[in-house]
């Protein structure tokens, strides 16, 4: 009888705290809330990860820039997604093998990773195709939210990004991390005052904590949960990312069943943790994400998302 009383008390307390987490946890004080996030500055409408893309996205009205960082041979932090330059520039060299001044410019036409049937065809203007430094972004967009994906497990890269964030006093307006737990852990240790992403390992733990009733009792160091809609991997069957998912439907349905829970997202948001879905490029996906309780959506098409949000606000 005592055992059942203990179990019943645990379940009841867990349910109450799951619904009202601020009874136990102080709400995170994040300086920004973003519905509209431009992936690589809007890779479907501009040359990805360039100053031209970032300027255009901000002019459209995006609320956050998402970008990726790599380290050059001479120790410069650049904004670039790939470790190897072949896909984006046509030069088969790693970023780490090239000094910043010798970096090639982007190709006139670029594949869109999250819209594999389509390529971005730009103006071809060489000025628009230059690979920028991270400090260029910080200088031009002070106090503007920036989401940084640390692409390499490189202590020097993490250290230099941390130094730049400190130099430009961007702790409160920057989010960083990676799906790799080791990288994200190093980011947190390097500077725990910067907003932090959930790694994949921490997402799995989040699911386990939720289904065991432990989540309401556990403090979370992360400030932003960035997850994908299962459907986007099925959309990307022809891409390298999807090639290793030999059981795409099983995996996607499992994620859909376990993680796509509005009650979880509402719990996190009540604790001040923002929930972003990536990388969504159609109105149907935008609608699904917000119906699930997303704080914001990351897209390759800033104009399309802006129109959707305007229509959603003023139907």
NULO-352814 format. One record per residue (C-alpha): x, y, z. Coordinates in steps of 0.1 Angstrom, whole numbers, plus 5000, padded with zeros to 4 digits. Last residue first. Example, Ala and Ser with C-alpha at 12.3 -4.5 7.8 and 13.67 -1.06 7.14 Angstrom:
513749895071;512349555078;
END
This chain:
493553584575;495653864591;498153694614;498253374595;498353564562;501253774574;503053464587;502653284554;503853584534;506953614556;507653234553;507553264515;509853564515;512353404538;512653094516;515452864529;513452824561;513752804599;510452814618;509652964652;508052914686;506752574674;503452454690;502452154669;500152374649;503052614643;505052334627;502252184607;501352524592;504952594582;505152244567;502052294546;503252644535;506452494521;510152524527;510852394562;514352344575;514052324605;511652354634;512352584663;511352554699;512252824724;512952744761;511452984786;510352724810;506752764798;508152714763;509552374773;506252254788;504352384757;506752194734;506251874754;502451904754;502551974717;504151624711;506151554680;508851374699;507751014704;505250944676;506751164649;510251044658;509050684655;507250754622;510350914608;512550624618;510150364604;509550564572;513250624566;514350264571;517550274550;518350614565;522050624553;521050784521;518951064537;521951294544;523551204511;520551344492;518051164469;515651074497;515351434508;511551474510;511451164533;513951344555;511751654555;508651454566;510051384600;509751754610;513151864622;514251974656;515852284672;515352314709;516752634723;517752754758;519752454770;520952424806;517952214816;517052154852;515351814859;512251774880;509651844853;511451594830;511351294853;507951164843;509450854827;508050954793;509351304795;512751224808;513250964780;512251214754;514651484768;517351224770;516951164732;517051544726;520151564748;521951304727;520951494695;522451814710;520052084724;521152434715;522652684739;522253054746;525653204756;526353254793;527952904796;531053014776;533752764768;532052484789;528852534770;530552524736;532552214746;529252034756;527852134722;530751994703;530751664723;526951634719;527051644681;523751804669;525652134671;525952444694;525252814694;522653074700;523553444700;521753754711;522353744748;526053674746;526653924718;529054164734;531054214702;534354104717;532653834738;530953674708;534153704689;536053524717;533553244718;533853194681;537653184685;537452924713;534952704695;537152714664;540252634684;538652344702;537652184668;534751944666;533652104634;530452254621;529652504650;526052594640;525552954649;522053114653;522253494652;519753734668;520454094659;522154304687;524754424662;524054324625;526854474604;529654414629;528554074640;528153954604;531554084594;533053924625;531853584612;534053644581;532353634548;532553394518;532253614487;529453534462;527553864463;530754054452;531253804423;527853894408;526553574393;523053714395;521853404413;520553054404;519552854434;519152494425;515952284429;515151914432;517051884464;515052134484;516652104518;520252104505;519652384479;522252324452;524252634441;524552824408;527053104403;529652904423;530853064456;534053264458;537453094462;539253144495;542853274491;542553564514;541153344542;544053094540;543152754527;543752404540;541252434569;538452514544;539052174529;539952164492;538152044460;537352374445;533952394428;532852674451;529852544471;530052174465;533852154464;534652364494;535152084519;534152154555;530752264543;528552524558;530552844555;530753164575;534353214583;536353214615;539953304606;542753084619;545253104591;544252764577;540552864578;538152784606;534452694598;531152844610;527552794599;524653034598;521153104609;519953464609;517053554632;514053784631;513553784593;511954104580;512554114543;515354364548;516954124573;516753844548;518254064521;521154174542;521953814554;521853684518;524153954505;526453904534;526853544524;525853214541;523853084511;523753284478;520253424479;516553314476;516652944483;519552964507;517853214529;520453364553;521953024558;518452924571;516453244577;514453234609;510953384613;509053314645;511753454667;511653554704;514453764718;516153854750;515953514766;515353514803;514853144812;511853084835;512852984870;512052624876;509952454903;506552614903;507552744869;507052394855;503252424856;501952154833;504851924838;504952024875;501351914880;501851584861;505051504879;503551574913;500551344905;502851064892;505251084922;502351094947;500750784930;504050604931;504650684967;501050584977;501450264956;504550164975;502850245009;500050005000;
END
